[in-house]
Amino acid sequence: MAVSPPRPTSFALTALRAFEASARLGGFAAAAQELGVTPGAISAHIKGLETELGAQLFQRSAKGVELTSLGARSLPAFSAAFDQMGLAVQLMRDTAAPRVVHIATLPAIAQFWLSPRLPQLRREMPGTEISITALEQPPNLKRTPYDLCLFFDASHGRALAQDVIFPVCTPELAAQLDTPQDLLDVPCLFDTSWEQDWQHWLAETEQGQQITPRGPVYSLYALAVEEALNGAGVLIGHEALLAPHLASGSLVAPFAHRAMLPDALRLWSMSGRGADSASRQVADWLQNASASLRQRQNSQEN
């Protein structure tokens, strides 16, 4: 007579993923954002895991959550395991869809920097499919299905361009501006993603401490740029993004001073991708295209 005893149940993978993300990121809300669920769902997963385990992984308080000693001891092994799973998933995707590349980037970078380069990229890399997702923050490539990240960042990956900023406006409005002090007489446009741009630029000018720019605020940089093109005011331009408008003369720099921010426009991918992968080839193409553009700009300036 065959014996079929009930098998002990394993912990749910979703619960283990919720624990690892919460422990690594320091809270349920951050884990929920990374995993695309609600904080309540994360809390329920972890509570269920703790019930099955018969021990607490987090200490809860009004200030948030903290790992217990058991949770702290468990985290490194789970992080390593999910890192390895992420790499395995990427390699599986490379094999199943070898010419599909998913890029995560800022909305402004997608519109002003990446999109204009896509037609030439498609011509030179036929058969490669490029998908773009606009995000406000760089995703964790070990935990998300993106191949490349393209963001302003201090250290990751390859630097494609420095982030040089300065005021820009229409030529007609620029004719009214002789010194930064004149900014007090015109609207200064703000973008919520880079609210500190005006302060960064003014801090490096002689009259900066005496000037408090005022004007409308936009939730998207593209809207602020459109209004600058409409003559609505002066905007802090990011040279890497607005190069075509500056080259055509639709936007001009009314003042000579430029400020360089510490974060450069950088491109990176998860380690372990093969040199023949489509994501590596797209990354190489974007870097080479950026280098060629810098060389042309330098030759024109000289």
Secondary structure, DSSP 8 states (H G I E B T S, - for coil): ------------HHHHHHHHHHHHHTSHHHHHHHHTS-HHHHHHHHHHHHHHHTS-SEEEETTEEEE-HHHHHHHHHHHHHHHHHHHHHHHHHHHHSTTEEEEEE-HHHIIIIIGGGHHHHHHHSTT-EEEEEE-SS---TTTSS-SEEEEEESSSSEEEE--EEEEEB-HHHHTT-SSGGGGGGS-EEEEGGGTTHHHHHHTTSTTGGG------EESSHHHHHHHHHTTS-EEEEEHHHHHHHHHHTSSB-SSS--EE-S-EEEEEE-TT--TTSHHHHHHHHHHHHHHHHHHHHHHHH-
